[in-house]
Amino acid sequence: FGALDAQVRRELRRWLREIHDTTGHTTVFVTHDQEEALELADRVVVMSQGRIEQVGTADDAYDRPNSPFVYGFIGDSSTLPVRVENGEIWLADRTVGLQVNDVPDGNASLYFRPHDITLLDGCGGCIAGTVATSRRVAGTRRVELEVGGSQHRVEIELPIEHVAAERSRIAFRPTRWKVFPDAQD
């Protein structure tokens, strides 16, 4: 479907899904397009370098990814290097207001999706960044933030009416997220 324009791809996916549902036949569909896979599949097999990373429903792969690769590969996501101390997640020298029970102390990576955040007025336990870019993406505003100076960049989605002026500061906290311990810890 890769060489087709976006509208034709959407129609073709809908048509293919209808055929599959009507006939009930098992179909194997191989794609590098994650959106296509999530829309068409009853079961998704995510592979990396010839190895199966995760098998499950589209919801499992998107909502409950079991590895950093799957989290980053399926859907848009942002990552920040963090530290876990006594179940609390720290970004540099301050807590971000999130806690984990199943991750050992040490260096880790925090993953979240741009739409799974809540904006905060203050920053007593949050992630804060400076707006580097702001652009409209369909019915939302996609904002790229510099977190920790210009060391790290993350993307978040805001309501379209949010101003998100360049160089302004935005504080937020992920509402759905996952922490993966670093391999060397």
N, C-alpha and C positions, 0 to 999 in steps of 0.2 A: 504493500500500500504506500510505500515511501515516496514514490514519484508522483503521487496524486495530490491535488490541492486539498486543503483542510476540510472543506464542505463535502467533497466527494468521499474522502476517507470516512467521515462520520456516517454518511449514508450507507456506504459499503459495510461498515461495522454493524450498523443496525440491521441491514439486510442479512448479513452472515449470521448474526445472533438469532434472528427470526427463523432462518433455515435450520439452524442447530436445534432450537427449541421445538420446532414442528416435527422434525424427523426423529429426534432423540438419539441420533447416532453419536458415537464418540468421535471427537474431532481433535486433532493435534494441530495447534497453531503456534508457529515459532515466530517471534518478533523481538526486536530491540526497543520497540516503542512501548514504554510502561503504561501509558494511558490506554493504548490498544489492548494490552494484556489484561488490565484491570476491568475494562469494559466488557470484554468478550468471555473471559474465563470463569468456569465454575471452580477450577483448581489451577493454581499458579505454581510453577516450578521456577525458582530464581536460581540462575547458575552464574558462576564466576570462574573463569579460567578452567572450564571443563568440570567443575565440581558443583554439586548441588548445595546451595546455601540454605534454602527454605522451601518447603512444600506446604501448601495450604490454600485456603480460600483467598480471594482477592482482598477481603476484609482483613484476614490474618496478616497477609504480606504488608498491607498498608498500615494497619492500626497496631499490629504486634510484631514488628520486624525483630528477628532473633539475632541479628548481627549488625555491626556498623555498615557493612557493605549493603545489606538489604535496605536499611534505613535510608542510606544515601542514594540508592539506585531507584527505589520505588517512590515516586512522587518527589516534590520539592522538599528540601530540608536544609537546615542550617546546623552548623556544628561549632561548639566552643570548647576549648581545652579547659577543664575544671579540675578541682581537687576534692576528694571526698574525705571528710574528717568526722568521725563519730556519726555517720549517717547524714551529715549536712553537706550540701554542695557549695563549694567556694569558687569564685572567679577572682583570680589574683588574691587580693588581701581582704575580700569581703564576701559574706554569704549572699546567695541569690534568693533565699527564701524557699528553697526546695529541699526535700529530704528523701533519702533512699534507705531501704532496709537490707537489700540483697546485693549491695556492691561493697567490696572491701575498701578500706582506707587506701588512699593513694591517688595518683594521677589517673584521670579518666576523660571521657569526651561526652558532652551533653548534646543530644540531638533533639531537634524540635522542628515542626512544620510551620511555615510562615503564617498560616491562618489559625494556628493553635496557640494564640497568645492573648493576654489581657493587658491593656494599657493601665499604667499606674500614674498617679499624680506625683507622689514623692518617690524616694528611692531608699526606703529602709528595708533592704533585702529584696533586691531586684536586679535586673540587667538593664543597664543604661547605655545609650550610644548616641552618637552624633550623626545626623542625616547626611549621607554622602550623595545619594541620588533618590529621586522620587518620581515614579512614573505610573501612569494609568494602565491597568491590565484588566480589560473587560469592566466589571462592576466594582473593582476594588482599586486601591492604591498600593503598589508594591514599593516598599521603601528599603533601601540598603543602608544599614547602620554600621558605623565604625565603633567597635567596642574595645575598650582598653587602648585609647589613642587610635592609631591607625593599624594596630597589630592584627586585629581580626575583624572580619565583615560578616554580617548576618543579614538575612532578608526577613521582613515581616510584612503582613498584609494589614492595611488599615481601611476603614470606611472611605469611600471615594471623596466625601466632603472634608476629610481631615487635611489640613493645610500641609503639614510635613515639609516646612520650608528647609532648604539646604542649610546646613550647619546648626539647625535647631537640635535640641536634646530631647530624646524620647526614652521613657522608662517603661519597662514591660516585664512580664513574667510568663513563661510558657505554661499553658494549662494542660497540655498533653505532651509528654516528653519521655526520653529514655536516656539513661547513663550507661555507657559501656566502659569498663576498666581498660586502661591501656595495656597492651600485650606485655610490656616489659615489667609491669608491676606484679 
